[in-house]
């Protein structure tokens, strides 16, 4: 429970209705308490940190001005919503964030009526809020709709598609878009839009002239005098502001204002709440605001493990076991040294995808395209057309946003692009929005693709080299975190395309394991004397080996940390059916459901993909295996 002596105001706020009972003069003190409580809570639990600190004043002002949840606040980049969750009834549970059965790390509609739209990635808020505004107008609902977009999300094309639609509608929607401009994504925000926003300065004089002109001439675009005043305003505003982008798209632009000046925020929001049509408020904030260490290291404090706020995040001592991401980052630098045609692309995930070292050693061959997965994939396609060897480093869940480009721009044209897909399979604490549960299914069905899943660190490096040397589109899909601990080495050797590896020769049942589940399959295989195969390739499958094993075994078990529907196991079953072979195939994989947030180990166990779950599933299908094992142990 919250300490009422340390947080005398925040302890009395169980909902935004309680917040609105406070006088405006107390809002700065409430914001201070909220920031202090956020630092204390995330220090205990870990979680996303810097982004939430940057929107404390904005969150407080929004919930004080607007009648939430009747009025709708749509958050973008969900990791900035911890202050929102604290003010909306989850204050005493915020320390459970990202834990099993705890508070979700992102807005989640089923968790709270205040979470109006679920989001785990970015750049969806304006589209969703516009949809709400249009629906409310059609249904006669009198409510305000606000979209808060920030942390680099304005670099994605979808945001501009929504702005273009909203600003060009004949029946202008009543919609407020708040651009939370902190010049950051997870790392520094990049691109021309970011530079443009950095140059922009507001003009109170121009805003006053605009509003005065509307009162005199009206605000209809069809009237001649109003059109003249609008063009005059744009001309003169261009003298003060380097870009009139938002005005040209049909939005009334206000700002920029200090996003940490709660008095100015409240005054501005009061005015904007009364205005009709599409509005855009530009606020300047600092990621990590109010915690000196986070302000000084905005990348390092984007997300943190539990820490002592009085000391800050302390690096763990001892040798760190390399993650699959580390293996990729080292391979990328080594291959770049060997092949000058290699170019690396990331959609705003330099740190997460392991590209920090590469970005420093090969800055001219490194391309951060911002939060623009579609562009990242087609950019790679264009590079490949001219003989370069592009590598797209991307999370599994984020590649979904570039799927059309993967199919149309890369696969159809058989272009030489390697996709290094991180966070494949069960991811864990970030929940369903970040899970990579679908990639084997959505990649396996694409013609011309080679799809690989490594069983260990060494194999990951070999597969990356294999995909890079392959003349055509290829994907290496690896999980979050560490592997079984096999040394990756420093060689750039390759694997034969489509060839699996028999890890254990046994009898009766063959366990065909893909990727991260190979070690668990080996343990079960050892217990019951079963054949264990490290399949390596999801596409193409090792057809010859599968047909050979089908002649000598009573059944197959396929194992993958991907949904069963359309996954690697389905490929095995399809092959047998095409050959007219009738053989029992037990397909083990992830359920046909979106899993909640919990640890990777918990989620695998829930899906029956840990050793105990695999053992139970195999014995349920073939009970005689258990009897044979017991007899062998007894005799």
N, C-alpha and C positions, 0 to 999 in steps of 0.2 A: 504494500500500500504506500501511497505517496505521503511524504512527511509534510504535514500542514504547517509546521513551524518554519521550514525552509521554503515552502512554496504556498504561502497563505492564500494567494488568489487562484493559482492553478488547481489547488486541491479542492476548490469549490466549483470547478468547471467539469461537469460530467458530460456536457453536450454543448453545441453552439448556442442553444437557447440560454444556457447559464452564462456563457460569454457575453451575450448581448445585454445582460442585466447590469454589466459593469459600465461605468461612465467612460466616455472617450478618453478622459485624462488618465485613466488607469491602464490603457492599452500598452504603453511602453513598458510598464512594470510587468505586465502579463507576458509580453514577448520575452523579456529578460528571464522570467521564471521558466517559460517554455524552452528557451535555449539551454538553460542550465539543466533542466530535467532531461532533455534529449541527450546531452553530453553524458550525463550520469547513466541513463538507461542503456544507450548503445555501448557505453564502456563495459557494462555487465554482460550484454548479450552478443555484442558484435553486430555487424550489419552495415547497411549503407549509411554514410555519415555526413560527408561534406555537403551534398546537395540539399539535405534537409536543413542544415544550419543556415544555408543561404536564403531560405524562403520563410523563415520564422515570422518576420514582420508581415510579409505578404499573406501568409496563411491566416494569421490573426486578423488582419484587416478584412480579408474576404469573408470570413465567417462572422465577423461583427457587422459588416455592411449588408450582406445578403442573407435572406431567410432560408438558410439551408436546413433540411434537405429539400424543401419545396423548390427553392431556386437550385439550379444545377451547376456544380463546379466540376469540370472535367479536367483531370490532371494528365499531363503527358510525362513521359519518362518517370515511371512509377516510383523510382527510388528517391524522389524528392518529397514523398508524401508522409513521412514519419510524423512531422508536426501536425498534419491534417488528421492522422489517426489518433494522436494523443488528444486532440480537441474534440473528437467525435466518438467518445465512449470507449476508447481502447487504451486509455492512459495507464491503467493499472495492469495491463497485459502486454504493454509494448516491449517489455523485457523478454517476452517469448518469441519475438519476431524471428522468422525463418526456421523455427524449431517445429518438430512434429506436433500437430494439434495446436500450434501457437498462432500468433498474428501473422498474416501473410505479408511478405515484403513489398507487395505492390497493391494498388487498388483492386478490390475483388468484390464484385456485386453481391455475391452470396454472403459475404462477411458483414457488410454494413449498407444501410440505405444511403449513407453519405458517399459511398463509393459508386458513383453514378455510371462509370464505365471502366471495365477491366483493362489493364495495360501492363505489359512487362517490357515492351521494347520502346518505340518512340514514334512521334510524328503522326499519331492518330487522333489527337485531341480535337483539332479544328474540324475534321470531317465528322467526328462523332457529335460534337457540340452543334454543328450546323444541322445535322440530322435531327437532333432534339429540338432545336429552335423551329425548324420547318414543321415538325410533327405537332409541337405545341400550338403553333399558329393555326394549323389545320383543324386541330381539335378544340380550339378556343381556350386553351390553358394559359392563364396569366402567370407566367414565371420567367425569371431571368436565366440566361445561360451564359456561362463563362468558361472559356478554355484557357488553361495555363500551360504554355509550351515553353520548354527551356532545356538547359543542359545539352546544347548542340542539336536539338531536334528540328530546329528551323533550317537545318542543312539538307533535309530529306525532301525529295520531290513531292511526296504525298501532301506535305503541308501546303505547298504552293498550288497543287491541284484544288485543295479545299478553299484556299484564299481566292483563287481565280473564280471558282463557282460562286462562293458567297458574295463576292464583290460585284459580280455581273448579273445577279438575279434581278428581274423586274420588280418583284415584290421583295424589297430589301429585308433580310432577316434581322431581327434584333439579337445581335450576337456580340459579345465582348471577347476578344482574343488578347491575352496578356502574354507578351514576350518577355520571359525571364532571361535576361541577357547577362550571363556570367562569363562569356567567352570560353566556356569549357564544355567538353563532353565528358567522357571518362578521363581522357587526356585533353590536351588543348584542342579547342574547336578550330577547324581549318576551313579554307575556301574563301571565295570572293564575297559571299554573303556575310561571313563573319567579319571580314575587313570593312565592308560597307557599314555594318551595324556599329563597329567600333568608331567610325568617323561621325556618326550621326549625333546631332545635338538638337534639342527641342527649342521652339520659339514660342514663348507665351504670347508675344505680340501677334504672330500669325494666327494662332489659335483664337485669340480674341477677335481679330478681324474676320476670320472665317465665320465664327458664330454670329457676329453682328451682321454680316452680309446675309446669312441665312434668314435671320429675323426680318430683314427688310425685303429681300428678293424671293424668299422661299427656298426650299431645298430640293426642288424637282429638277432632274437633269434635263428634262425636255424644254425648260424655259430658256429663252435666249439670254436674258440678263444673268441667270444663275450659271449658265455655261461659261459666259464671259468672265464672271468673277472667279469661277473655278480655275480657268486657264490662267488668269492673272495671278491667283494665289500660288499655283504650281510654279509659275515662272519666278516669282519672288522668293518662294520657299527654296527653290534651287540655289538661290544666292546664300542661304543659310545652312541648308542640309544637303550633303553630297548626293542623296538619292531620294526620289519620291516614289520608290517602288510600291509601298503599301497604298499610298494615295492613288496611284495609277491603277491599282487592282480594285479600287472601289471602297477602301477602308478609310475612315476618319482616323488619322494618326495623332496620338498624343504622347508626348515624351521627348527624350527619355527623362525619367525621374529616378531619384534615389530609392531603390527598393528596400532600404533599411531605415528610411525616414517614415515612421508609421503615421505621423501627422500628415505628411504630404500624400501618402498612399490613401489614407482615409478621405481626405479632401477631394482627391482626384476621382476615386471610386464613387463617391457620392454624386459627383457631377455626371460621370459616365453612366451611372445607373439610370439617370433620367433621359438619356439620349437615345434616339431611335436609329435603326440601321446598323450596319457593321462597323464596329469600333476596334481599334488596336491600340493597346497601351504598352509602351516600351519601358520596362523597368531595368535598372542596372543593379545587379547584386554581386556579392562576393561569395564564391563557393567556400564553405568552411567558416563563414562569418561568426566571430565571437569566440573561436577557439584558435589561439595563435598558431599552434602547430599545424592545424588543418589549413589555415590560410596560407601558411608558408609552404606546405606540401600538399597541394590540392589533388594531385594524382594519387599519392600514397594514402591519403585519407578519404578517398572516394568510398571505399568499403573497408571495414576493419574487422579483425578478430577481437574478442574481448580484451580490454586493456584498462589500465589505471589512468584516468584522465589527468591526474596530477603529474604523471610521468610521461604520458604519451605512449604510442605504440613502440614496443621494444622488440627488436629482431631476435628471433630464437637462435640460440647458439647451436653449435654442432653442425656436422655435414648434413645438408639437405638432400633428400632423395629426389632425383630429377623427375619432373612430371612429363607427361606426354607433350605438353606445350613446350617445355624446355627442350625435349628431343627435337621437336620441329624447328625451334629457333636456332639451335646449333646446326642442324642439317642445312637449313636455308643459307646460313653464312658460308658453310663449307661448299655447298653446291654453287653458290654465287662466285666463290673464288675459282672454282673449276670451270664455270661456264659463264662468259660475259653476257650471254643472251638472256639470263634469268632476270626477271623483273618481279617485284612483290607488291601485292595490292591488299589493302585492308579497309573495310568500311568502319572506321573510327574505333578499331579494337586493337591498337598497337600493343598495349600492355597485356590484355587478355589473351591475345593470339600468339604472344611470344616474339614480337617483332622489334623490341626495343634495341637489342644489339644490332640487328640488321639495319635499322633506321639510322644508326650512328656510323656504322662501318660503310654502308652503301647508300648514302642519302640521295644520290642521283638516280638510284634504281628502286627507290621506295616511294609508294604512292598511297597516302591516306586520303580517301575520297569523301570523308565524312560519312554521316549516317545515310548511305545511298547504295544499298546492296544491288539494286537493279543496274545502276551505273557501273558499279564495280565489276559485275560479270561481263557486261558488254564492252567495257573498257578493255578487259582482258581479251575478249574476242578480237577487238581491233588490233591489239598488240600482236596477237598470234597471226593475224592476216599478213603482217609485215615481217614475219620470221623471228619475232621475239619469243621467249619461253616464259609466259606469265604464270605466277603462282598466286592464287586467290586464297588468303588465309581468312577463314570465316567460321563463325559458330554454326552448328547444325540448324538451330532454330531460326537464325537470321538468314540463312541461305533460302529458307522458304520464301522470303520476300523477293528473291531474285530467281525464282523457279522458271518463270516464263522465259527469261533471258538465257538461263542454262539450256533450256530446250531449244528455243528458236535461234538464238544467236551463237551458241557454242556447239551443241550436239548435232543439230541438223547439218551444220557446215563442217562437222568433224574437225573442229579447230583444236589446236594443241594447247589446252589449258589444264593445269593441275589445280584441283580444289583440295586444300588442306582443311579438313572439316573437324574442328575442335568441338568439345562438349557433345559428342555423339552418345546416344543412349540416355540412360538415367543420369540426370545432373544433380538433383537434390534440393537444397534449401531454397532456391529461387522459384521453385514451383513449376506449374505446367507451362507457363509462357516461355521458360528457358529450356525446357526438356528437349532432347534430341531424339525422341522416340520414333520419329517417322521417316528418318532419312534413308534407311536401307530400302524401304518400300517405295519412296518417291524417286530414288535414284535407279533402282533395279529395273524399272519399267521404261527407262529412257534409252532408245537405241544409240549405239556407238560408244556408250560409256563403259569404262572399266571401273569397278567398285571394289575397294579393298578394306579389310578391317583387321588390324594387327592384334596378335595375342600378347605381345610384350614390346618393350622399348626397342630392342634390336630390330625386331620385325617392322616396327613403325618406320624406322630410318630406312630400311631396305625398300619398303613399299613407297615411301616418298621418292626415292631414287627411281624406282620402277615406273611410277606414274609420270615423273618428270621426263624420263627417256622415252616413254611410250608416245608414238606419233598419233595423238588424238586426245579427246577429253578423258580425264581420269580423276578419280576421287579416292582419297585416303581418309577414312573416318575413324577417329580415335576418341576415347572417353576423357572426361575431366579427371584431373588428379594423377596419381602415380600408378604405375603398373606393377607387375610381380617382382621387379628389381633386376631384370636382365640388363647387363651393360650394353649400351647402344653402340659403343665403338665409334670409330671415326672414318670407317670405310664408306664408299659411295656405291657399294655393290647392289645388284638388282636381283629380283626373283623372276622365275619363268612365269609368264602370264597364264593365269587360270590353273595353276598347279597347287594342290593342297599338300599337307604334310601329315602323315600318320604318326601320331605321338605315342600311341600304345596299340599293339596288336593283341586283340582279345577274341572273344567268341560271342555268339548269339546276337548281341545287340551292338550296334555302332552308334556312338555319340558323335554327331557332326556339329562341332562348335564353331561359332563365328566370333572373332574378336575377343572382347574382354571376358567372355565366359569360358574360354579354354581352360584356365587353371581349375575352375570349379568342376568342369567336365572331367579333367584328369583325375581329380580326387575321387569322384564317384566311379570312374572307370577302374581305378586301382582297387577299390573296395569290392567290386563285383566281377572283376575279370572281363571287362568290356573293351571293345575297340574304341579308341578315341582319335578323332581326326581334327586337326587344326585346319579349317577350310580355307582360311586366308582370303579367298576371292569370293565375293558375293556375285560378281558378274565379271567374266564368265565363270561358271561353276566348273569344277574338275569333273567333267562328264565321265571320263574313262574310269576314274577311281570310284565314283558313285555306282556305276553299273557293275564294276567288279565286286564291290562290297555287297551289293544287292544279291549276288549269287551265293554268298557264303554266310549271310546273316539273316536272322529271323525278323528283324525290324530295325528301324532307324529312330533316333531321337535327334531333332535339330534344336540347337540352343542359340539364342541371340538376345541382346538387350535392345530390341526394336519391337514394335508392335507385331503380333503374329500375322495380322492381316496384310497380305501382299509382301511379306518380308522374305528373308533369306530362306527360311524353311519352306515357304510356299514355292520358291524356285526349285528346291529339291523334289517336292511332291509333284510339281508340274513335269519335271524331267522324267520321273518314274512313270507317270501316267502317259506321257507321250511315247514312251518305249513299250507300253503295254505291260508293265511290271506291277503286279499286285503285291504290295509289301506294306505292313503297318508302319506309319510314320507318325510319331508323337512330336508335335511342334510346340516347343516351349519358348515363350517370349513374353513381352509386356502385354498387359490387358488392353482391351478395346475401350479405354477410358482415359481421361486426363488425370494423372496422378497429382496429389497435393504436394505441398512442400514438406520435406523431411530429409534426413541424410540419405546419401546414395545407398548405403548399406541397408537402411530400413526399407527403402523402396524396392530394392532387389529382393529382399526377404518377403515383403508383402506380395510381390509378383511370383514368388516361388522360384526365383532364379539364384538363390544362394545354394550352398551344398546341400543343406537339409531339404530345401524345396525340390531340388532336382532329384535327389534320392527318393523322396516320397512319391514324386510323379512317375518315376521309372518303375518303382516297385508296385504302384497301383495298377500300372498297365501290364507288367510282367511279374506277378507275385512269386513265381518259381525262382526268380533270381535271388530273392531273400532266403528261401529255403536252402538253396545250393550254398549260399555264403555261410549260413548257419552250420550246415553239415560239414563244410570245409573247416570251419573254426573248431568244431567239436572233434573232428577226427584226424 
